[in-house]
Amino acid sequence: MKKLISVFLSCALLLCFAACSDSGENGASSQPENSSASVPNEESKPWYDNVVSTGELSLPQNDNSTGQSTPDEESTPEQSIPEASLPDEEQSTPDTDSNEIESALNGIGLKSASGYRIAFTKESALVAEACFTNTNIGVTAIFDGAVTRFFGAVNGEYYIALYGEYLAPCHDGFYDISSGKRGDFVEFKFDENGKFISADENNHIHTDTSNEIVFYSPFNKKAYCYDVYSDHSRLFVYEDGEGAAICRELMLNCDIEADWKNNSLEIDESSLGKYGLVEDGEIIIPFEYDSISTYLGQSDLATGNSVGVVRAEKDGRFYYISTSGYLLTPEGFDCGSQPFADRAWVFNGGQGYIIEFN
């Protein structure tokens, strides 16, 4: 009996030892397998491998304390497609067909000017090398070679003087162009009755968004506006009855509309000549001036009260010509601003005036 019990105990011990041995082998092998599956590729992986690109800034997809990646989310198509691979129609400017030629309305010449009178005489002499009017606010900047003085474009009221060449109008003020960069800016403020409040200097940064070229094509016998942006361009034509256009003569003998429709139109400064005035395909002022400019306010266009006159520069002299082609000031002036509200600042021999067209 004791022998049987001893045999039974021996068998039980053997079975227990075998079970422990199997359990130990399985435990030793399974634990490293689990560890090796998560450690080598994930713990050594930098955080930026677990991100999704948004196109602007890469951020972690989620806050995962285990460090395990989420590959399905990283490959989400909406976030992983690069912008450059999107269809062309999604990247192009949708507002204009590249083959479309739009119609332009200039509005110059509602009533042609027939003469002028002196409306204001400046009391003290002032040597004017250049002058320009900001038509948004009715202020004329007059530069004497070192200082810019600012006056009312219509009534001659003196506002302020600043060192620098503030001859680039923009918004409610002028840029100083003497430093070769647009950084120094003076902004004018008026009350609701048009009374001057202040002129404040600041660093107002402005970026031009387009380069507009208005030209006359002898081949097509029409005036066009070629508006060139950084990523696209537009072409406008001045049709009959849509107003006169100040433009430059195109020196290229080509069919503008045909070149535009087949996307081969290229016009730059080297393609352009002098300035003139064209209306309904007819040359009103010949292409012999270094510059031509004018201004009509929206109220003038609506009511038709303003007269048609342009300022033309030739060989350093300034002339005023009606939109019918009549030379109003044959002697010209040393300096003159572009017309504003039927008036313009002019200078001869240091004497300044404001003349009014009628």
Order of alpha helices (4+ residues) and beta strands (2+ residues): alpha-beta-beta-alpha-alpha-alpha-beta-beta-beta-beta-beta-beta-beta-beta-beta-beta-beta-beta-beta-beta-alpha-beta-beta-beta-alpha-beta-beta-beta-beta-beta
